Amino acid sequence: MDYYDTPLAAIPRIVVLGVLVSLHSAVAFSQGLVGGSLVAMVLVIDLLFRNPPLESTPVAMAAVALVGLGWVLALLAVL
């Protein structure tokens, strides 16, 4: 398995783990799902930005960072 195969396989497992945590009576389903999704998102961000699969130029990294910032701002605007 490649370095990226293990974390990519872990993403759905993390989300399912969040759903399983929500089976506890003290945790709502949406809270468990959001918690698992946030942990999975941190893993995706690590794979895309901290350890990208390809060598990137500074201009390409700036473009990716700008697009990511745009998504975060759009998400915050919706919330």
N, C-alpha and C positions, 0 to 999 in steps of 0.2 A: 504494500500500500504506500502511496505517496504521502508526503507531509500533509497535503490538503485533504486527503480522503478521510482521515480520522475526524477532523473537526466538522467537515461537511456531513458526515454520518451522525455526528453528535447533535446537530441542530434539531432535527425532529424529535430526538430522544429527550432533549431538554424541554421542548414545548410539551411533550406528553407528560414529562415529570411534573411540570407546572399544573397540568390538568389533574394529575393524580393527587397532587397536594390539595387541590380544591375539593377533593372528596371529603376532606376533614370538615367537620361541621363549623369550625371557627373561620374557615376561609371560603369566601364566595368563589363561584366558578370564574367570574371575570377577573378576580384578583389573582387566582392561580394562573390563568391563561396569560395575563399581562406580565406577571412575574417571570414565567418561563420564556415569554417572547423577549423581554428585556435582556435576560441572560443570553439568549440566542443572538440577539442583536449585537451585544458586546463581542461575541465570538466572530460574527460576520465582519464587524468593523475592524477587529484585529486582523482578520484574513485579508481584507481589502486594502487597508491603509497602512498598518504597521508591518505586515509581512506579505506584500503583494506577490503574486506568482511570477510577474515579469518585472524586469528592470525598467524603471520609468524615468523619464527626464523630468526636471523640475517644472517645466511648463505643463506637462501632462498631469503631474501630481497636483498642481495648482488648479487645473481644470476639474479634476475629480473632487478636490476639496470644495471647490465652489459649488458644484452640483450637489454634493452632500449637504453643504450648508443651506442650499436652497430647499432641499427636502425637509431639513429640520425646521426651517422657518415656516414652511408651508404647513407642517404638522402642528407647530405651535399656533399658527393662525387659526387652524380648524378647531383646536382645543379651546 
